[in-house]
Amino acid sequence: HAVRHSRANLIVLPAVLCVAVIQGQSDWGVTYPSTPICALKRSTVDIPCTYRYPYTTSHQTTEVRERIWFTKGSNKEPVDLKTDSDYTGRVQYLCDKKNCTLRITDLRESDSAEYKFRFTTNHTLGGFTGSPGVTLSVTDLQVQVTRSSTQGELRCHSSCNVPDNPSYVWFNNGQKMDGETSSSLRVSVEDNNSYSCAVTGYEDYRSPPVYSPKVVTLSLTPTGEIRENSSVTLNCSSDANPAANYTWYKNGKSLNGKAQLVFSSIQSSDSGQYNCTAENQLGKRTSESIFIDVKYAPKLPSVSAEIVEGSSVTLTCISDANPAANYTWYKENEDSPKASGQIFTITDFRAEQSGNYYCEAQNSRGRQNSTLNLIVVAGKFLHFHMHKHLLTAPDLIHMLICSNPENEIPCVHFQTVFV
């Protein structure tokens, strides 16, 4: 059965029994509880012992000079709990001539240890230690959660074996729930409430609350402009107990199930809308979305030539870039640009206009060039009619295009070359 001491803030589990532990002759000894003591975190525990010694030793009245409890050091050179920094302000010795009780307040899980009592007298043999000592286990109540369909089952659990099936108290958002005294409780999933439990009579020592994920936060590192091939990390976090499991989504499609989404070398194809969900046995919540816009230099431009028979040549330059590229046209060995924009039209193309033409695609991330070689070839006319023809890089193209036989105009020879 549970032994509840006279102090209202003390719970000790299980029952405390006593057995004599004797050192030396039968008239010297220390008696402890015979079974381990279990107490709740943040509560107060009393660890009792009795000790005995002969009334006289070598015809001299025995006098007790010192009484200490310890967990550290040896039996002959112990560290007094009152001087141990781990117990500062939390230890009392309640002693008389035959009994000495150790009281520890504001228990911590680190207080779990074997405790020994030692007393010294005026006898020349020195002190006596009760060994082995008594084991104290400090535990925290925990709410274990399992889920089935739309319901969650909560169970108030302790690492100590609580005897005699004590009754429990349940709390919903910090408020006591009337009529709930069982160690288990059924709740609805997604009700956004928090639940905790305590042993009846010790309501001040509640378990940590359990609850579904709260607001889900999404963060991006680094902030600012995202450049192609850089390292980017997305973090998803939410306050939840039990801890949440995370799932990432890109444009609505699920990715992985980790709190972090890491791009060691992000690519333009990774651009998109991202969000994440946090879920535990008590519910699920979704974050806001964040758009990743990967910036990159222009890719190698694609140059095409559109030929209108007998009149003009239209050159078009296209490059994948983010932000969008600006285009400038040049002719080799000429300093001034010929035109700007994706389209460059040469009207009434003549032999002296032959040469290498190239477009330059440029944005804030870099630039790329692509060259097109145009040559006018004088020649006879052929009975060949082509109103339009599209030439697209990177094919290597040689073509004669001639007009109708009534007008002698030169043929145009195209060749695409890339740098």
Stockholm file with secondary structure:
# STOCKHOLM 1.0

chainA/1-419         HAVRHSRANLIVLPAVLCVAVIQGQSDWGVTYPSTPICALKRSTVDIPCTYRYPYTTSHQTTEVRERIWFTKGSNKEPVDLKTDSDYTGRVQYLCDKKNCTLRITDLRESDSAEYKFRFTTNHTLGGFTGSPGVTLSVTDLQVQVTRSSTQGELRCHSSCNVPDNPSYVWFNNGQKMDGETSSSLRVSVEDNNSYSCAVTGYEDYRSPPVYSPKVVTLSLTPTGEIRENSSVTLNCSSDANPAANYTWYKNGKSLNGKAQLVFSSIQSSDSGQYNCTAENQLGKRTSESIFIDVKYAPKLPSVSAEIVEGSSVTLTCISDANPAANYTWYKENEDSPKASGQIFTITDFRAEQSGNYYCEAQNSRGRQNSTLNLIVVAGKFLHFHMHKHLLTAPDLIHMLICSNPENEIPCVHFQTVFV
#=GR chainA/1-419 SS CCBCCSSTTBCEESCCCEEEECCSSTTSEEEEESSCEEEETTSBEEECCEEECCSEETTEECCEEEEEEEEEECSSSEEEGGGCGGGTTTEEEEECSSBEEEEECSCCGGGCEEEEEEEEESSTTCEEECSSCEEEEEECCEEEEEEETTEEEEEEECSSCCTTCCCEEEEETTEECTTCCSSEEEEETTCCCEEEEEETTCTTSCCCCEECCCCEEEEEESCSCEETTCCEEEEEEECCBSCCEEEEEETTEECCSSSEEEESSCCGGGCEEEEEEEEETTEEEECCCEEECEEBCCCCCEEEEEEETTTEEEEEEECCCBSCCEEEEEETTCSSCSEESSEEEEESCCGGGCEEEEEEEEETTEEEEEEEEEEEECCCCCSCCCSCCEEETTSCCCCCCCCCTTSCCCEEEEEEECC
#=GC SS_cons         CCBCCSSTTBCEESCCCEEEECCSSTTSEEEEESSCEEEETTSBEEECCEEECCSEETTEECCEEEEEEEEEECSSSEEEGGGCGGGTTTEEEEECSSBEEEEECSCCGGGCEEEEEEEEESSTTCEEECSSCEEEEEECCEEEEEEETTEEEEEEECSSCCTTCCCEEEEETTEECTTCCSSEEEEETTCCCEEEEEETTCTTSCCCCEECCCCEEEEEESCSCEETTCCEEEEEEECCBSCCEEEEEETTEECCSSSEEEESSCCGGGCEEEEEEEEETTEEEECCCEEECEEBCCCCCEEEEEEETTTEEEEEEECCCBSCCEEEEEETTCSSCSEESSEEEEESCCGGGCEEEEEEEEETTEEEEEEEEEEEECCCCCSCCCSCCEEETTSCCCCCCCCCTTSCCCEEEEEEECC
//
